[in-house]
Amino acid sequence: MVRMRYGGVRDPVGLFEELRPFRKRIRTVQDHCRPFGPEYMILGGVVAALDAAAHYFTGQPSFYAVGAAPPRPEGS
């Protein structure tokens, strides 16, 4: 597999680790909303978008579920 480089993102794992508290805070706010109400759903969309971005940039499908995995070896 070819290692991808994205302009402006030198350390995607580090970047998304820094965003982990933000994601946790969004989930905390969501807990105070009516389940499946509009506020609950939009905050769920924010979390889903962050999860999708983390997957895209890090290549780890469940980045926030399992934490940062060791970086993939070059050329794998």
Secondary structure as GFF3:
##gff-version 3
##sequence-region A 1 76
A	DSSP	alpha_helix	12	18	.	.	.	ID=ss1
A	DSSP	alpha_helix	20	31	.	.	.	ID=ss2
A	DSSP	alpha_helix	38	58	.	.	.	ID=ss3
A	DSSP	alpha_helix	63	66	.	.	.	ID=ss4
###
